[in-house]
Amino acid sequence: MVATQPTSRLISFVHFLRDTGFNIGVREILDVLTSLGSDVLTDKKQTKNILRALSCHSRLEWQQFDRLFDFYWLPATDTGQPSNVDISGLPQLPSNKITGFSGSSHEAPDLIKDMSGDTTVGAGKQNTFSKADFRFLNNHKAMYEIEKLAEQLALKLNKRLSYQYVIKPQGSKIDIRQTIRRNLSQGGQPLKLFYRNRRKKPIHLVILHDVSHSMTWNNPLLFRFARGLIRAFKTSEAFAFHTELFKVTEYYREPSIEKMRTKLEEHNNIWMGGTCIADSLNKFNRLYAAKTLNSKTVFIIISDGFDTNKPEQLAGELKHIKQTSKKIIWLNPMLGREGYNPDKGPMQFAMPYIDKHAPAHSLDSLKQAVKLIAQACR
């Protein structure tokens, strides 16, 4: 082990593990740097144990770690390459080129630099975290406040959409404009009065929330937002997915956010490694679509779009949902981030069936998402 190991070398090792198939990303990089720090690392065994504990998410990764560690860290040969520890016989890990963490690997060094101080926008007393990418926040108080505001956004949407006004000959509040207009044939004399009555408007949302490993950094914010929507609109339904789909409506309606998380974790519904969006949509179409979708349904997908299924399958499942719902809105925490291109990968096959593809990485982006949902429900 090199005694004067720099931070960039640690990050490179995490990227090396990722390239060999480990399901690892920004969160693990931060955990590694927090645990090891930038001090001189002299205890190879302790360092190795810490790296293994933070990097491995499965039995297979745990079994492979020792040989990969030795391959990377042992002294180089005369050719300048790492020592020729044989890694050719290692079992093949599932490729994570598609299901990787929220952001590309080249973002990691910049991420560490950005997190050296408080991530704020504005100046003086007007500082605000609302524009900040949730990934880059290390101010826990601000994170908590943003999560609460995200849920409040959804609850305010209920007040905006839950009622519509109808004009009737009876009621308690006269509508002057309609009264004049409808009495024009009488010379404008208000012989007949017309009233503005408020009527409950049914809003039906169906939310599919990606809770796979690549979404862990964004989900503290998005959990609260999705939960707010489900609690605000009583006839709506929520489903969580990673490698498969689960109905989670009752969990999202829990009065306590901690109780919601506990129930999700007890049922093994969050923080799984891979993402099978198309398979999850297929299960939804087979088991739930007939009961939950109608011509007034606004279908919301919250996901970074990374999918291990075939893109053509994703397009086929979305096509079916499009035919039986009013609108499809895809909220994507990757959208708008440097290096992300929705015209490549699975999203390019999904775009023809999506009415709105919107970012969901900050509080401000969720404010815009609320407006999109409001427009779609009208």
KARATA-V463427 format. One record per run of one state. SS is the DSSP state (2 for helix, 1 for strand, 0 for the rest). FROM is the first residue (numbers start at 0). TO is the last residue. If there is no record, write none. Layout:
ss=(SS SS)
from=(FROM FROM)
to=(TO TO)
This chain:
ss=(0 2 0 2 0 2 0 2 0 2 0 1 0 2 0 1 0 2 0 2 0 1 0 1 0 2 0 2 0 1 0 1 0 1 2 0 1 0 1 0 2 0 2 0 1 0 2 0 2 0 1 0 2 0 1 0 2 0 1 0 2 0)
from=(0 6 19 25 36 43 55 58 73 104 114 120 121 123 126 127 128 133 136 139 161 162 168 173 174 175 182 183 186 194 200 203 210 211 212 232 236 241 244 247 248 252 256 266 271 272 276 287 288 292 296 302 310 323 326 332 345 353 355 359 362 377)
to=(5 18 24 35 42 54 57 72 103 113 119 120 122 125 126 127 132 135 138 160 161 167 172 173 174 181 182 185 193 199 202 209 210 211 231 235 240 243 246 247 251 255 265 270 271 275 286 287 291 295 301 309 322 325 331 344 352 354 358 361 376 377)
